[in-house]
Amino acid sequence: MSRYARSEREALTELMSTLGPDAPTINEGWTTRDLAAHLVVRERRPDAGAGILVAPLRGYAERVRREIAALDWSRLLDQVRQPPVWSPVSNPLVDELTNTLEFFIHHEDVRRAQAGWRPRELPTGLDKALWRRTSALARLALRRFPAHLLVQAPGHGEVVTGRGGEPLRLVGTPGELALFLSGRQRVARVQLDGAPELMDRLRGAKLGF
């Protein structure tokens, strides 16, 4: 497997192993066991994995996720730690593309639900990899937002998006922007500049996949 996807996967798995299956995450209602089951569904159950993105299939996907969540904790973690080589989202050809952002975000889902967490200082290469994905996510997630929106990652680049109108600026590191744009606004350390009503609307917007 490739560099950053693998390192974030290993760090997340180690953290979940240390905390146990009942530790909180920032995903409302989900424990570490629930999150681990979600990752297994995504990688090992393509029949149910589509339900993560396709609304009519979500009920089936959730039933499968609950079945997988009932597995022995050590077995569940082993399945997260070592995905099958045939996985459509985790095989060696696509792993870095599809999993760097995924595992960074879920690693932070667990880290930031624990008392005393602090933002990590990320390797330069990981910052660059996250910005490549986050810049695309910004265009997608904010394309209909009613503002002329400038998303900046100092030292990495910027993206102009939104439907136009009053100016609004969103600034942060690539990792913090990734968290904000994936719907984790309340734990993302970013700076917003603009009209107060627009800032409040963006902080409360339903963002993500």
N, C-alpha and C positions, 0 to 999 in steps of 0.2 A: 504493500500500500504506500501511498505517497505521504509526503512529509507532514503537512499541517493537519490534514484530515486525521491521520493516524495519531498524532500527538494529542489533539483535542479529544479524540475518542478514548485514548488511554487515560488521560487526566480525568475525564468525566467518569469512566468506569471505576477508577481508583477512588475517587471521591464518593461515589455512591456505595462502594464496598465499605468504606470507612464509616459512613453515616448510617447505613442500614436501609431496609426497605420502606420504613415509615417516616423518613425525613421529609420535611416540606420542600416544595419547589415554588417558584413564583407563578406557576401555572395554576390558576384557581381550582382547588379541589383535587389536585394531583400530588401524590407523594412520589418519591424516587421510584417506587415499584411501578406506578402508573406510567411514568416517563420512560422507564426501561422497556416496558411492554409496548409503548408507542414506537420506540425505535426498532424493536424486533418486528412488529407488524410492517413497518415501512420497508425493511430490508428483506424479510423472509416470506411475507405473505402478499405478493402482488395482487391477489384476488381481493384482499381487503385494503391494501395500501392506497388504492385509488380513492377510497372513501375519505382520506385525509383532505383531499382537494375537491371531490365531487359530492355535492350535498345529498343527492338521492341515495348514495351508498354509505352515508355516515353511520346509519343505524347498524348495518352489517359490520362495518369496520369496528365500531365500538364493542359489539358482541365478541368479535374475535380478539380485540385488545384485552377485554376482561378475562377471557379464557387463558390467554398467554400470561396475564398478570398473576394468575393463580399458580404458576409454576414455582418450583423451589427457587429461592432467591439466588443461590449460587449458580444454578443452571441458567437462570434468566440473565445474570450478569455475563456468564460465559458466552451467551448468544449475542449480547451487545458487543462484547470485547472482540469477537472473531466472527464477522459476517461471512456468509458463504460466497465463494468466488463467482457463483452464477447470479448473484443479486443484481437486478437491473439498476440499482442506485449505488451499489457499493463494490462492484467488481473493479479490478485494478485499472481498467481503462478510463473509468469515469469518477473514481473515488474522490480525487482532489476537487474536481469540478462540482460534484453534487453534495459533498459532505463537509468541506471546510467550514462553510457558513453554518450548516445544520448543527454540527457538533460544537462549534464555538458558542452558538446561542444556547443550546441545551446545557452545556457546561456552566454557562452563566446563570441559567434558570435555577440550577442547584446552588451554586456559590452564593448568589445574591439573596437567597431565601434564608441563609444562615446568619446568625448574629455576628456583628463585627466585620462583615465583608468589606473589602476595598477593591477598587478597580485594579486590574493587573497591568503591569507594564509589558506590552506584547513585543515579541521579536519584530524587527522591521519587515521581514519577509511575510509574516502573518498579517501585519497591518496592510501591506500592499495587496495581498491576496483577498483580504476582507473588503478593501475599497473597490476592487474590480467587481465584486459581487454586489456590494452595497450601492454603488453608483447606479447599477442596473435596477436594483430594488427600489431606489428613490424614484426613478422615472416611472416605474410601474405603480408603486403604492400611492404616489402623490399626484399622478397625472390629472385627476379630477378635482383636486383640492382648489377651492376658490381663492387663489392668491397667485401672485408672481413669486414663486418660491425658489430661493437659492439655497442649495444644500452644499456645505463646505466641509472638507476634511483637510485642515491646514497641512501643507507639505505633501498632499496626495492629489488633490484636485477638487473640482466643484461641478455641480449639475444644476441646470435651470429646469424647473418643472412646474406643474400646476396649470390651472386653467387661465391664469392671468388675473389682473386686478391689483389690489394693494400689495406692496412688497412684504415679504416675510423671509427671514434668514434663519436657517438651522445649521448649527456649527457643532462639530464634535470629532473625536477620533473615529477611524473607520469602525472599530468595535462598538463604540457607544452609539454611533449612527445605526449600525446593524440592529442593535437591540431596540432602539426607538422605532425604526421603520418596520420591525417585525411585530409590533404591537406591545412592546414592553416599555412604554413611555415612562411609567412611574419609577423604574429603576435605572433608566439611562441617564448618564451624566452628560447632558448636552446644553448648549446655549441657544435660546430663541430670542430673536429681535424682530419686533413688528408691533402692529396694533394689538392691544391686550385681548380683544375678543377673538382675533385670529390665532393668537398663541394658545388661548384656552381651548379653542376648537381643535387645534392640531394635537394638543396634549390628550384630548379625550376622544380623538378619532379612532375608528376601528381600522387598524392597519394590519399588515401581515399577509400571509398566504391564504 
